[in-house]
Amino acid sequence: MLELTEELLFDLYWEEKQNIRQIAEKLNCTVGKIRYQMDKHKIKKRSISESQSLIDKSFEHSAEAKKKISDGLKNKYTGEKSANWKGMNATIGTIHQMLRKQNKQPQECHKCGKKTDKLDLANKKDHNYSRKIKDYQWLCNKCHFNKDIEYFPRNNEGQFIKRGVLNRG
């Protein structure tokens, strides 16, 4: 086996810009042995930014590999499989986010017909937060605000007045 001299390790690491794993493979030894010898010879290691600048940034997965990766991850960590799954205790925002993700937003408000790309999901009635898109309508901000005022009256300071607990069934 080749002797791991200070000169050899320095040249491979700093001059040829190889990383420790590449040096270990080239010299047919372990990464731990290379690290040990570099420490023994007091060969300074590259900083993280220096190491990152040597990474081949031109590498990209082929279209076929990307598709395989994507297909393998689809629906793997969604819904009940998600670590963040809260079941019936999901927040209103989470329910809205799920519905937005699963249903394409139209181009116009269902109430006034205003064309906009910024539409809110609003309950059609009773603010019963279900997970069914048929229970919602896409409204512009103004129509959504006016609908909420009907259901959630405000006090003189403009704050909503609580009217019991919302049903999240």
N, C-alpha and C positions, 0 to 999 in steps of 0.2 A: 504494500500500500504506500502511496505517495505521502511523504512527510508534510505535515501541515505547518509550514513555516510562516513567519510573520509576513515576509515578502510575497509569498504565494497568495495568502488570504487577502492581503491589502490590494494586490493587483486585480484579483478576481472581483472583489467587492467594490473598490473605488474606481479602478481604471476601466474594467470591463463592465461595470455597473450591474453585476449580477446580484440577485438577492440570496439570502442565506440558504433557502431551499434549493435554488439552482446550483449553488456551490456544492451543497451536500450531494445532490444527484450526480454532478460532474465528477466528484471525488469518491463516490460510492461509500458514503458514510452518513451518519445521522445528522439531523439539524442540530440536535443538542451538542454533538461533538464540535460542530463548526462554531456554535455560540460560545462553547467553553474555550476553544482555542483563540477566538477573537478577543474574549475577555482576558485570557491569559497573556496575550501579546498586546493588550491595551489598544486594540484597533477600534477607533471611534465608529459608532453605528450612525446611520443616516437618521435624520429627523423624519417625522411622519410626512411633512410636506415634501421633503426631498424624495422619500420613497414613493409618494403618490405621483410625483412628476415623472417617474420612470415607468409607471403602469401604462400599458398599451391601451390608449383611449380609442383606438380605431376599431377595436374588437366589437363585433355586433353579432348577435344570434341570427341565424338564417330565418327566413320567413316561416319555414316548416317548423323549426325549433320553437319559435315564438308562439306559433299556433298550438303546438303540443303543450307548452307551459301554460298558456292561457286556458286551454280546454281542461287541463288537469286541475286548475285552481277554481274554475267556474263553479259556483254554488257550494264550494267546499266549506267555507266559513260564513255562510249567510244563514239568516233565520235562526232556528233553534240550535244549529251547529256553532253559532257565534259565541265567543266567550262573553260578549256583552249582552246576550239575550236576556230580556227582562220579562218576557211573556206578557201577561195582562197588565203588568205594572209599567209598561212603556210610556214614556212621556208623550204629550201631544206633539211636540216637535219631532220626535222619532217616528211617530205614526205618519205625520205629514211627509217627512223625508222618505220613508219607505214608499208611500203612495206616489210621490213625485218620481222616484226612481223607476217604478214599475209601470207608470202611465205617461204617455206623451202629452205634453202641455199644448193646448190649442193656441192659436194666434190671437184670439179675441175673447173678451169678457163674456161670460154666459148671460149676464144680466143686462148690461148696457151696450154690448157689442163693440166696445172700444178695442182697437187693434193695438196690442202691446206684447212685448216678450217678457214682461214682469207681471205674472199672474199668481195669485195666492189660491191655495186650496181652502175652501170654506165649507163647513157643514151645511147641508140643505135645510135641516131643521133640528131643533132641540139640542144642538151641540153634544150629541151622543157620539163620542169618538170611536167609531168602528174602524176596521181595516178594509172596508169595501169601498171601492172607488165610486160606486153608484150612490153612496151616501154623501158625496161631496160635489161641489161645483167649482169651476175655475173662475175667479172674480178678480177684477182690477183692484188696486189698493183702495180706491174711493168706495166702491161698492162693498168690499169686504168690511171696511170700517163702518159704513152705514148699517150693514147687517148686524155687526157686533153690537152697535149701539141699541138696536131693537132688542137683542137678547140680554145684553149686559148693560143695564142703565148706569149712568154716571152721577156722581154727586156734584155739588157746586164747584169743587176744585178740579173737576174733570177726571177724577179717579173712578175706576169701576166699583160698583157696589156688589158685594158678594151675595149670591143667591143660592146657597147650598153647594154641595160637592158635585163636580162633573162626573157623569157616568162614563166609564171607559170600557164598556162592554164590547 
